[in-house]
Every structure is written in structure tokens, then in C-alpha cells.
Amino acid sequence: MPKRKDIKKVMIIGSGPIIIGQACEFDYSGSQACKSLMEEGYNIVLVNSNPATIMTDPQMADSIYLEPLTIDVLAKIIAKESPDALLPTLGGQTGLNLATFLAKEGVLDKYGVEVIGANIEAIARAEDRELFKKAMIEIGLKVPDSALAYNFKEGLEIGEKMGFPLILRPAYTLGGTGGSVAYNMEEFEKKLEFALDTSPIHEVLIEQSVLGWKEIEFEVMRDIEDNAIIVTSMENVDPMGLHTGDSIVVAPAQTLSTREYENLVELSKRVIRKIGVNGGANIQYAVNPENGDVVIIEVNPRVSRSSALASKATGFPIARIATKLAVGYTLDEIKNQITGKTTCFSEPTVDYCVFKIPRFTFEKFPGADTTITTSMKAVGEAMSIGRNFREALQKGIRSLEIGRYGFGSDRKDRWDINHKFTEEEKDLIIRKIAIPDDERIFYLRYAFIAGFTTDEIYRHSAVDPWFLHNIKEIIDMEKELYRYNVDTLPSELLMKAK
């Protein structure tokens, strides 16, 4: 189908201020959306309260409003500008929430504004925890055992029945804000109250834990004719229990069997069709490492921070293409800008390893809890590309700008490779790999140096043995290099090390 000609003016909502848990990915996606609509000749109305963005540059839209992102303000802008359509899927969770609330207040119906990309029903199926659970069960997917609480009393009753640990997931929040893991009733009471306050509709999903399972993500695109493609798979090096924005992630997924991968591809296409997104969606699964069981965790019916990673990892401009799909194009009508020959109906091929590692700045917040859970604490991330996982890992750590040259052996380790570990130090290592924080990747290294086996480290950390074997290979090479100096190092070994 060609682009829609009944739409002349499109309104885009930005994501607002940049805060911890919400980095700059949505400026990137919003800017791409503006450019994509301009290419098609649409009139663009952009609303964003944050002037420190590319999308608010004068040339990015026909009308730019640097105004508070509230229902009242947006209603006034809609009354003045009379847009034909609202595109809410490029402004993060802020865009989705505001579109939902504008619809509930009757503003969109009053002024005849159509929601494109993901309509209000599609947003609700993905964001409303009860509707999401129902929709997934209808298409044959498993979800973790869970129940919804709308007040403190309901939450306590659910917690007492389900047993611990429990995961709390507030509805309609970004970056896992308000989410947490509770291991006992005392923790649960405090975290439940906070989660209810955080959700704009005071709804919290209380979910049985799948801590320790693999976390796998798929970036999927669908057009109005129901064609769907997989842009890429992604796998969290860290197991379930961390927000994906705080996890180390590799693309494509590394530890799935062919059968597991094909099953998740089929499920992902089924999911995006059921949710009803015309554009991009991010789908997150938990996979049991013991038997391969799959449960679906959530769907972001929008361009997400994972979409920004997937775009850069594959060269497939998700935000740009999602915008064109929202205004009526199909995947086979959009030319791939990189090849210049194929269309966007062809799935990207990734024959290299992409590594994403989060950047934390806990040093700026003395006394802050450095433990990482389901509520995002990273302020950004670095991405690296290598021919294999080991090379990409080294580049990723070097790119963090924390003064490290790679995975150890840079004279900045707490313990060097020849250190003799005490029992107290070994106990600390176990705690640091079992309870994730911003230093866990380096403590996986210390665990190998201290003599722990791969199985022992897996038992304490739940990091997949495949990743641990690759980490061990780096350390084994380091030990080999220590046998020589610059003058005696064999050239063949140097090449292998590089």
C-alpha cells in the first residue's frame, strides 16, 4: 500500500527530560521519525519539554512546542494545530502514556485525531498487565504466575498466597521505574507501596520469580498487511532479575539451539500480530536453562532503547521504517538504504557479535544502593562490535570511559592474576557474582583467577556457561602471555592474543 493521503499533519510527542533510567535513545528515534515524515511531505507538530535534544532543532519539524508534557497542555496544542494523526510510539513510555490518557479524556475523539503506529487498543494490550496476560494466553504463550493489585491490601493478600521471591511490575512506567524484587514480607510491604505510587494508574503486577532464567529479546517489525520480520535477537549475559537496560547484552543471541531460536521467532511474529503494532516492537522472554521452557515477560509496543541498539547493531533503521509503516507503507515498499537494492522485507544478517554494556555513575551518588534489580539505574551504555564475543567484550569495557583498558590485566585490578586468595576474599567474590552490581563482570574474572570452576561460577551467578567459557578463554590467554616479556613473546602467540 502507498502512504496514506488522508493524513496531512502528524503530531509527535517526545519523551521529555532525560533522567536516570531514561537515556537519550528516544531523542534518536524521535529525530529519525521527524526526518522520515518530512521525506514523505507530511506537516509535523512536535511537542517536547526538553530543549537539549536534536528533535527540537528548528529544522526538524514545522511546529515545535517546548511545553510541559501534560494532558492540559497537549489538549490546547491539539485544539490549535488540529493534527490528523498522533504518532506516540517514538517518544518512549511518555508518548504511549500521554496518548492513552488523551484518549481516556476524550480529547482525541473531540478533535478527530487518529492514533497511528499502535492504536489505543494495541497500547492497552501491551501495557495493561491483565489485558496483556489474557492476550498472550489466547495465542498459546505461557506467562509467569501472577496477579494484579490495585491497592495495598490486595497486594498483601497476593504476596501471602504466592510465596517469595516476587517481582513487582508497575503498569505504564519506563525503565522499570518502581519495579523491584522482594525476598520477604518486610521488603514486599515497602516495595509494594512504592510500586503502587509509581504507576500512573495504580496498578502493579505481582509475579512469581523466574530469577536465573535466560533473558532473550527479539526486535520485530510488522506492517499493515500483517507481514512481520525479525530485525535481530538479543541475549542478556546477565540472567533474569535485572532490567535489560542494566544488563550486558549481546546480539545476536549466542546460546540458543536452532530449534529454540526458530520457536522464539515464530512466537514473536505471533505476538506482534496479536498486539497489533504497525511498526516496531520489542519482545522479552525468559527461557528456562534446564528444560527450555519459555514464558513471555513483556512487550514494548514502541521503539525502545533496545531498538536503538538493534538499529546500530544491524544497520536497519528501525525508527525511520516504523514511522513509514505507521503512515501506511508495507515492508516490501520501503527500500533498504544500505543495499540500495533490497527492500526492508529482507531480514538483516548479523555474522558478527555486538556487545552492549551499561554505564553507571554511582561515584556521583555517595551512599546510593549499587545493587542492580528490575528498576534501571544505568545512565547510558556503550556498544562494541567484534568478530566474536571475546573481542566485542574487550572493546565494550574499553569504551565505557571508566579508565579500564579491557577485561583486566591493565594494572587496575583489585587482585592481579598471580594473587593468592584468602577464604574471606573468596566469600566476597561469591557475594559479588551472586548479587549483581556495576562490578560483577570484573568479579567473574576474579572468580576464575581464584580457582573457581565454570560450574561453580554458574551455580552462584546463573550466567550461562557459554559466556563463562569465553571469559575463561581470555584469562587463559592472559596467563599464557605472563610467561613471556616483550623480547621473548612469540609472534604467533601475539597474533592469537590480538
Backbone torsions as a table, in degrees:
resi	resn	phi	psi	omega
1	MET	NA	139.3	175.0
2	PRO	-74.5	175.9	-179.4
3	LYS	-63.8	154.8	-179.8
4	ARG	-73.0	131.3	179.7
5	LYS	-100.6	-6.8	177.4
6	ASP	-81.6	-7.3	177.5
7	ILE	-105.7	126.9	178.2
8	LYS	-113.4	-38.5	-174.6
9	LYS	-125.3	128.9	-177.5
10	VAL	-120.6	134.0	177.2
11	MET	-102.0	131.9	177.2
12	ILE	-117.2	133.4	176.8
13	ILE	-103.4	125.2	176.2
14	GLY	-78.6	178.6	-174.2
15	SER	-94.3	-2.6	176.4
16	GLY	82.4	-154.4	-174.6
17	PRO	-62.3	149.7	173.7
18	ILE	-87.4	118.8	179.2
19	ILE	-129.8	168.5	177.8
20	ILE	-59.8	133.0	-175.0
21	GLY	94.8	-12.3	177.7
22	GLN	-138.1	95.0	-176.7
23	ALA	-84.9	-155.9	-169.5
24	CYS	-91.1	9.0	-173.9
25	GLU	-59.6	-31.4	-173.1
26	PHE	-82.2	-17.6	168.9
27	ASP	-68.6	-42.3	177.6
28	TYR	-60.0	-49.5	-176.5
29	SER	-69.2	-39.4	178.8
30	GLY	-64.9	-38.7	177.9
31	SER	-64.9	-41.6	177.5
32	GLN	-63.0	-37.4	179.3
33	ALA	-64.7	-43.4	178.6
34	CYS	-59.9	-46.3	-179.8
35	LYS	-62.6	-40.7	-178.0
36	SER	-64.4	-41.6	179.2
37	LEU	-70.3	-37.1	178.2
38	MET	-61.5	-39.2	178.1
39	GLU	-57.3	-31.1	-177.2
40	GLU	-93.4	-1.0	175.5
41	GLY	84.8	15.4	178.7
42	TYR	-80.0	152.3	172.5
43	ASN	-85.1	128.7	-172.3
44	ILE	-113.8	129.6	172.0
45	VAL	-111.5	117.7	-177.5
46	LEU	-112.6	132.2	177.1
47	VAL	-123.8	122.1	177.4
48	ASN	-156.6	132.9	-178.0
49	SER	-80.4	-6.4	-173.6
50	ASN	-103.7	109.6	-180.0
51	PRO	-75.9	-15.4	-176.7
52	ALA	-87.2	49.3	-179.5
53	THR	-134.2	156.2	175.8
54	ILE	-69.6	-36.2	-174.4
55	MET	-65.4	-19.1	178.8
56	THR	-94.5	7.3	172.1
57	ASP	-63.5	143.8	-173.1
58	PRO	-54.8	-32.7	-175.5
59	GLN	-82.4	-2.0	-174.1
60	MET	-83.4	-21.4	-177.3
61	ALA	-151.2	162.7	178.7
62	ASP	-75.5	-37.0	177.1
63	SER	-133.5	127.1	-179.1
64	ILE	-121.9	127.9	179.1
65	TYR	-116.2	114.3	174.2
66	LEU	-92.5	79.5	-172.6
67	GLU	-131.2	158.5	176.0
68	PRO	-57.9	139.9	-179.0
69	LEU	-87.4	78.7	179.0
70	THR	-126.3	161.9	-179.2
71	ILE	-61.3	-44.5	-177.5
72	ASP	-61.3	-46.0	-179.2
73	VAL	-65.3	-45.0	-179.6
74	LEU	-63.7	-36.9	178.7
75	ALA	-62.9	-39.5	178.4
76	LYS	-66.3	-40.4	179.4
77	ILE	-66.3	-41.6	177.8
78	ILE	-62.1	-41.4	178.8
79	ALA	-62.3	-38.0	-178.4
80	LYS	-76.4	-44.6	-171.6
81	GLU	-89.2	-23.7	-177.8
82	SER	49.2	57.9	177.5
83	PRO	-68.1	150.0	175.9
84	ASP	-79.7	-30.7	-174.3
85	ALA	-143.3	153.0	174.9
86	LEU	-117.3	125.4	178.5
87	LEU	-107.3	101.1	-172.9
88	PRO	-98.3	-0.7	-169.2
89	THR	-91.6	5.6	-179.0
90	LEU	-112.5	0.8	-178.0
91	GLY	-113.1	32.5	177.8
92	GLY	64.6	-157.2	-178.8
93	GLN	-68.0	-29.7	179.7
94	THR	-58.4	-47.0	-179.6
95	GLY	-61.3	-44.5	179.8
96	LEU	-63.9	-46.0	-178.0
97	ASN	-61.5	-45.8	-177.4
98	LEU	-66.0	-37.0	176.4
99	ALA	-61.9	-42.7	179.8
100	THR	-62.4	-45.6	-176.6
101	PHE	-72.3	-33.9	175.0
102	LEU	-63.2	-38.0	177.8
103	ALA	-67.5	-44.1	-179.2
104	LYS	-63.1	-33.5	179.8
105	GLU	-80.8	-4.5	178.6
106	GLY	81.3	7.5	-177.0
107	VAL	-66.3	-43.2	-176.5
108	LEU	-66.3	-42.5	177.8
109	ASP	-65.0	-40.1	-177.4
110	LYS	-59.5	-40.4	-176.1
111	TYR	-104.8	8.0	175.2
112	GLY	65.9	41.6	-178.2
113	VAL	-98.9	124.4	178.8
114	GLU	-92.3	136.3	175.8
115	VAL	-89.3	124.1	-177.6
116	ILE	-116.9	164.5	-176.9
117	GLY	89.3	-59.7	171.2
118	ALA	-146.8	114.1	-178.9
119	ASN	-72.7	176.6	-174.2
120	ILE	-61.8	-36.4	179.0
121	GLU	-66.2	-41.1	178.8
122	ALA	-65.2	-42.5	177.4
123	ILE	-59.7	-44.0	-179.2
124	ALA	-64.4	-40.2	180.0
125	ARG	-63.2	-29.9	-179.8
126	ALA	-89.5	-36.0	-170.5
127	GLU	-95.9	-33.1	177.7
128	ASP	-78.3	117.8	-170.2
129	ARG	-61.7	-36.4	-179.0
130	GLU	-71.7	-44.3	178.5
131	LEU	-64.8	-38.0	179.1
132	PHE	-63.1	-47.2	-179.8
133	LYS	-59.4	-44.8	-179.2
134	LYS	-62.9	-44.1	-177.8
135	ALA	-64.5	-40.4	-178.2
136	MET	-69.3	-40.4	178.6
137	ILE	-63.7	-36.3	179.9
138	GLU	-61.9	-29.5	-179.5
139	ILE	-102.9	15.8	170.0
140	GLY	87.2	15.3	177.6
141	LEU	-95.4	148.0	175.1
142	LYS	-87.4	145.9	171.8
143	VAL	-124.7	153.2	176.5
144	PRO	-59.4	146.1	175.2
145	ASP	-55.7	130.3	-174.0
146	SER	-157.8	168.4	175.4
147	ALA	-153.1	155.0	-177.5
148	LEU	-99.7	141.0	174.3
149	ALA	-122.2	136.7	178.0
150	TYR	-113.2	-4.8	175.4
151	ASN	-154.2	171.6	-173.6
152	PHE	-63.3	-41.3	-178.2
153	LYS	-63.2	-45.9	178.5
154	GLU	-59.9	-41.6	-179.5
155	GLY	-62.6	-42.4	179.3
156	LEU	-62.9	-41.9	-180.0
157	GLU	-62.8	-40.9	178.9
158	ILE	-65.1	-45.5	-178.9
159	GLY	-59.8	-41.4	-179.3
160	GLU	-65.7	-33.2	-178.9
161	LYS	-77.5	-38.6	-169.1
162	MET	-83.6	-30.9	-177.2
163	GLY	84.0	163.4	-172.2
164	PHE	-107.8	159.9	-1.4
165	PRO	-74.9	155.5	178.7
166	LEU	-126.7	146.9	176.5
167	ILE	-107.5	133.8	178.0
168	LEU	-106.9	128.0	-178.5
169	ARG	-129.4	100.0	176.7
170	PRO	-66.0	147.2	179.1
171	ALA	-80.7	146.9	173.8
172	TYR	60.0	43.1	172.9
173	THR	-124.9	158.5	-178.3
174	LEU	-110.3	148.9	176.2
175	GLY	68.9	20.5	-178.5
176	GLY	68.4	16.9	-176.6
177	THR	-54.8	128.6	-179.4
178	GLY	85.5	-10.9	179.5
179	GLY	-80.3	155.8	-178.2
180	SER	-168.2	174.2	173.8
181	VAL	-118.0	129.6	179.2
182	ALA	-113.9	129.8	-176.6
183	TYR	-103.4	-10.9	178.5
184	ASN	-155.4	172.5	-174.3
185	MET	-65.8	-36.5	-179.8
186	GLU	-61.9	-46.4	176.6
187	GLU	-64.1	-41.4	-175.4
188	PHE	-60.5	-42.8	-177.8
189	GLU	-62.0	-44.5	-179.8
190	LYS	-65.8	-44.6	-174.8
191	LYS	-74.2	-30.1	177.5
192	LEU	-65.2	-46.1	-179.9
193	GLU	-59.9	-43.4	179.8
194	PHE	-65.7	-42.0	-179.1
195	ALA	-63.2	-41.7	178.3
196	LEU	-63.6	-40.4	178.5
197	ASP	-66.6	-32.5	-175.8
198	THR	-74.4	-38.0	-178.3
199	SER	-68.9	127.7	179.7
200	PRO	-65.8	-16.3	176.3
201	ILE	-113.9	12.8	178.1
202	HIS	52.4	50.6	179.1
203	GLU	-128.3	128.6	-179.3
204	VAL	-130.2	129.1	173.1
205	LEU	-88.0	123.7	176.7
206	ILE	-103.6	119.3	-164.3
207	GLU	-126.4	138.4	173.6
208	GLN	-63.7	141.9	-173.4
209	SER	-72.6	139.6	167.6
210	VAL	-119.0	36.0	179.4
211	LEU	-56.3	136.2	178.4
212	GLY	93.9	-12.8	176.2
213	TRP	-76.2	161.1	173.9
214	LYS	-69.6	144.5	173.6
215	GLU	-111.9	119.7	-177.0
216	ILE	-121.2	136.6	177.6
217	GLU	-121.6	148.9	173.4
218	PHE	-128.1	133.2	174.2
219	GLU	-98.3	118.0	-170.5
220	VAL	-125.0	147.8	175.6
221	MET	-129.5	144.6	-178.7
222	ARG	-140.0	144.1	177.3
223	ASP	-110.3	180.0	-173.6
224	ILE	-68.1	-18.7	177.9
225	GLU	-91.3	8.6	177.6
226	ASP	74.6	16.0	171.1
227	ASN	-75.2	140.2	-179.7
228	ALA	-137.3	141.4	176.6
229	ILE	-133.3	156.9	174.2
230	ILE	-98.1	121.2	177.3
231	VAL	-76.8	-49.0	174.8
232	THR	-166.9	159.0	168.1
233	SER	-97.9	156.9	176.8
234	MET	-139.4	146.4	-179.7
235	GLU	-130.7	130.8	176.3
236	ASN	-78.6	125.9	173.3
237	VAL	-62.5	-39.8	175.6
238	ASP	-75.4	141.9	178.9
239	PRO	-75.2	176.5	178.3
240	MET	-53.9	146.5	-179.8
241	GLY	124.7	-12.9	178.1
242	LEU	-115.7	147.4	170.5
243	HIS	-64.6	139.8	-175.2
244	THR	-61.9	-26.0	176.4
245	GLY	-68.8	-19.3	178.5
246	ASP	-101.4	-0.8	-176.9
247	SER	-94.7	152.2	166.8
248	ILE	-78.4	129.9	-172.9
249	VAL	-127.8	141.4	173.4
250	VAL	-120.6	146.9	175.0
251	ALA	-133.5	136.5	-6.3
252	PRO	-73.2	174.2	177.1
253	ALA	-56.9	139.1	-171.5
254	GLN	-104.5	-26.6	-168.6
255	THR	-108.2	4.4	-179.3
256	LEU	-81.8	143.1	170.9
257	SER	-74.8	164.5	178.9
258	THR	-57.9	-40.6	-179.1
259	ARG	-66.2	-43.1	179.3
260	GLU	-63.3	-42.5	-178.9
261	TYR	-63.3	-47.7	-178.1
262	GLU	-63.0	-35.9	177.3
263	ASN	-63.6	-43.9	-179.7
264	LEU	-68.9	-33.4	174.9
265	VAL	-61.2	-48.0	-179.1
266	GLU	-63.6	-42.2	178.6
267	LEU	-63.3	-40.3	-177.4
268	SER	-63.7	-40.8	178.3
269	LYS	-67.6	-35.9	177.1
270	ARG	-65.1	-39.4	-177.3
271	VAL	-67.0	-50.0	-175.6
272	ILE	-65.3	-31.1	176.8
273	ARG	-69.9	-37.5	179.6
274	LYS	-69.9	-42.1	179.2
275	ILE	-66.5	-41.2	174.9
276	GLY	93.3	31.9	178.7
277	VAL	-82.4	132.9	169.0
278	ASN	-102.3	91.9	-174.2
279	GLY	147.9	-138.9	-177.2
280	GLY	-107.1	150.7	175.3
281	ALA	-145.1	148.7	176.0
282	ASN	-110.0	126.2	-175.6
283	ILE	-119.7	130.4	-176.1
284	GLN	-117.3	131.8	-179.8
285	TYR	-122.2	155.6	166.3
286	ALA	-112.5	132.2	-178.0
287	VAL	-120.1	124.0	179.5
288	ASN	-70.7	118.2	-177.1
289	PRO	-68.8	-16.7	-178.2
290	GLU	-81.0	-40.1	-174.7
291	ASN	-132.8	0.1	177.6
292	GLY	81.9	4.1	177.4
293	ASP	-57.7	143.6	-177.7
294	VAL	-120.6	133.1	167.3
295	VAL	-126.1	147.2	177.9
296	ILE	-90.9	135.3	-177.6
297	ILE	-95.0	-54.2	179.1
298	GLU	-164.7	166.9	175.1
299	VAL	-128.8	129.1	170.0
300	ASN	-95.7	109.7	-176.1
301	PRO	-83.7	48.6	-172.3
302	ARG	-163.3	174.3	170.5
303	VAL	-74.0	126.9	-173.7
304	SER	-117.1	-178.3	175.5
305	ARG	-65.5	-30.3	175.6
306	SER	-67.7	-30.0	177.4
307	SER	-65.3	-38.9	177.8
308	ALA	-62.4	-42.6	176.9
309	LEU	-63.1	-47.1	-178.1
310	ALA	-62.5	-38.2	178.9
311	SER	-61.9	-48.4	-178.2
312	LYS	-70.5	-32.3	-178.4
313	ALA	-70.8	-33.6	-173.5
314	THR	-108.3	-16.4	-172.9
315	GLY	77.8	11.6	-179.1
316	PHE	-98.7	109.6	-172.1
317	PRO	-75.7	84.6	-171.2
318	ILE	-59.0	-46.5	-177.2
319	ALA	-62.8	-43.8	179.8
320	ARG	-61.3	-45.6	-176.4
321	ILE	-72.5	-39.1	178.1
322	ALA	-58.6	-36.8	179.2
323	THR	-66.2	-42.4	179.6
324	LYS	-67.9	-36.2	176.7
325	LEU	-65.2	-34.8	-178.4
326	ALA	-65.8	-27.7	-179.6
327	VAL	-99.8	17.8	167.1
328	GLY	112.9	-13.4	179.1
329	TYR	-67.5	156.9	171.3
330	THR	-107.2	162.6	-174.6
331	LEU	-58.9	-35.3	-178.0
332	ASP	-78.6	-4.3	177.8
333	GLU	-97.4	-10.9	-176.2
334	ILE	-100.9	121.3	-177.6
335	LYS	-76.5	138.8	173.9
336	ASN	-72.0	117.0	-174.8
337	GLN	-67.6	-25.4	-177.3
338	ILE	-76.8	-50.5	-178.7
339	THR	-78.5	-32.7	-177.5
340	GLY	73.6	-2.8	-176.6
341	LYS	-123.0	-48.2	-177.5
342	THR	-80.0	167.3	175.9
343	THR	-101.3	174.8	179.9
344	CYS	-78.2	4.3	172.9
345	PHE	-80.1	-10.4	176.6
346	SER	-89.1	127.6	-178.5
347	GLU	-75.9	139.3	179.2
348	PRO	-62.7	147.9	174.6
349	THR	-106.5	125.3	-179.5
350	VAL	-115.2	103.9	-179.7
351	ASP	-108.2	32.0	177.8
352	TYR	-142.4	176.3	-178.0
353	CYS	-113.0	126.7	176.6
354	VAL	-106.2	135.2	-173.0
355	PHE	-125.5	124.6	176.7
356	LYS	-115.1	127.7	179.7
357	ILE	-128.5	130.8	-176.0
358	PRO	-74.2	153.2	177.1
359	ARG	-110.4	123.5	177.8
360	PHE	-111.0	153.4	176.8
361	THR	-130.8	50.8	-179.5
362	PHE	-63.4	-22.8	179.8
363	GLU	-63.9	-20.2	178.4
364	LYS	-84.9	-8.4	-176.7
365	PHE	-128.4	75.3	-179.2
366	PRO	-56.8	133.8	179.9
367	GLY	89.0	-5.9	179.0
368	ALA	-68.8	146.8	176.7
369	ASP	-73.8	115.5	-176.8
370	THR	-86.6	-1.5	177.3
371	THR	-66.3	137.7	-178.1
372	ILE	-105.8	128.5	177.4
373	THR	-132.5	-138.2	-173.9
374	THR	-87.3	-5.8	177.3
375	SER	-102.9	122.1	-170.0
376	MET	-67.1	136.2	179.0
377	LYS	-122.9	-9.1	179.7
378	ALA	-68.2	150.4	177.8
379	VAL	-105.9	-3.0	179.9
380	GLY	175.0	-167.1	-178.0
381	GLU	-160.2	159.4	174.5
382	ALA	-117.5	145.3	178.2
383	MET	-121.2	138.5	177.1
384	SER	-132.9	158.5	178.7
385	ILE	-128.7	132.0	178.0
386	GLY	-140.6	168.8	178.1
387	ARG	-73.1	-20.4	177.1
388	ASN	-150.1	175.2	-176.4
389	PHE	-60.5	-40.5	-175.6
390	ARG	-64.7	-44.6	179.3
391	GLU	-65.2	-43.2	-178.8
392	ALA	-65.0	-37.4	177.7
393	LEU	-61.1	-48.3	-179.1
394	GLN	-60.7	-44.6	179.3
395	LYS	-64.2	-40.1	-178.3
396	GLY	-61.9	-46.8	179.6
397	ILE	-63.9	-40.0	-179.9
398	ARG	-64.6	-26.9	-175.7
399	SER	-84.4	-5.4	-174.6
400	LEU	-74.1	-16.0	-177.7
401	GLU	60.5	44.4	175.2
402	ILE	-114.1	13.5	177.4
403	GLY	83.1	12.2	178.2
404	ARG	-104.1	140.9	-177.3
405	TYR	-94.1	1.3	-178.3
406	GLY	153.0	-156.9	-173.1
407	PHE	-85.0	67.9	178.4
408	GLY	87.6	-172.9	179.5
409	SER	57.1	32.7	178.9
410	ASP	-122.1	18.2	179.3
411	ARG	65.1	20.1	177.2
412	LYS	-122.2	10.9	177.9
413	ASP	-72.9	151.1	172.5
414	ARG	-66.3	-41.1	176.7
415	TRP	-131.5	131.4	179.9
416	ASP	-82.0	178.8	-170.1
417	ILE	-69.5	-16.7	-179.9
418	ASN	-103.0	9.8	-176.4
419	HIS	-68.1	141.0	174.5
420	LYS	-97.1	114.8	-170.9
421	PHE	-86.0	139.8	173.4
422	THR	-87.1	167.2	177.9
423	GLU	-63.9	-36.1	178.9
424	GLU	-64.2	-40.4	179.4
425	GLU	-68.0	-36.9	177.3
426	LYS	-66.2	-38.0	177.0
427	ASP	-63.4	-39.3	177.6
428	LEU	-63.5	-41.7	179.0
429	ILE	-60.1	-43.9	179.7
430	ILE	-60.1	-44.2	179.4
431	ARG	-63.6	-40.5	-175.4
432	LYS	-72.1	-29.2	177.9
433	ILE	-87.8	-18.9	179.6
434	ALA	-84.7	-35.8	-178.5
435	ILE	-111.3	103.9	-170.0
436	PRO	-67.2	138.0	169.2
437	ASP	-145.6	-169.0	-174.1
438	ASP	-70.7	-8.6	-178.3
439	GLU	-106.1	2.1	-170.7
440	ARG	-59.4	-37.6	-178.0
441	ILE	-58.3	-37.8	-179.8
442	PHE	-74.7	-29.8	178.6
443	TYR	-75.7	-22.0	170.3
444	LEU	-63.7	-38.8	176.2
445	ARG	-64.4	-46.9	-179.8
446	TYR	-61.2	-33.1	179.8
447	ALA	-62.6	-42.8	177.5
448	PHE	-66.9	-42.0	179.4
449	ILE	-61.9	-34.6	-179.1
450	ALA	-77.5	-3.3	175.3
451	GLY	99.4	6.0	176.7
452	PHE	-68.5	144.6	176.3
453	THR	-83.4	165.2	177.8
454	THR	-59.0	-42.1	179.9
455	ASP	-63.2	-39.7	179.5
456	GLU	-65.7	-42.4	-179.5
457	ILE	-66.8	-39.9	177.0
458	TYR	-61.4	-42.4	-178.8
459	ARG	-61.4	-36.9	-178.3
460	HIS	-84.4	-32.7	-171.7
461	SER	-107.0	-23.1	-174.0
462	ALA	64.2	14.1	171.7
463	VAL	-73.3	130.4	-173.0
464	ASP	-55.0	138.0	-179.2
465	PRO	-55.3	-30.2	178.9
466	TRP	-60.0	-45.6	177.8
467	PHE	-65.2	-40.4	-179.2
468	LEU	-64.6	-39.4	177.6
469	HIS	-60.8	-41.0	179.3
470	ASN	-66.4	-39.0	176.3
471	ILE	-63.5	-41.4	-179.6
472	LYS	-64.1	-35.7	179.2
473	GLU	-62.6	-36.2	176.6
474	ILE	-63.6	-44.5	-178.5
475	ILE	-68.5	-38.6	176.9
476	ASP	-61.8	-39.9	177.5
477	MET	-65.9	-39.1	177.6
478	GLU	-59.4	-44.4	179.1
479	LYS	-62.8	-38.1	178.9
480	GLU	-64.6	-42.3	-179.7
481	LEU	-63.8	-32.7	-178.4
482	TYR	-65.4	-12.6	178.8
483	ARG	-77.4	-10.7	-175.0
484	TYR	-126.1	166.7	167.6
485	ASN	-115.6	-174.8	-175.7
486	VAL	-60.6	-34.4	-175.9
487	ASP	-77.6	-31.4	-174.1
488	THR	-102.2	-3.3	-176.7
489	LEU	-66.3	119.2	178.6
490	PRO	-64.0	139.7	-178.1
491	SER	-62.3	-33.8	179.6
492	GLU	-64.7	-39.2	179.5
493	LEU	-68.6	-39.0	178.2
494	LEU	-61.3	-42.8	178.1
495	MET	-63.7	-40.8	178.9
496	LYS	-64.4	-41.3	179.6
497	ALA	-64.5	-40.9	178.6
498	LYS	-64.0	NA	NA
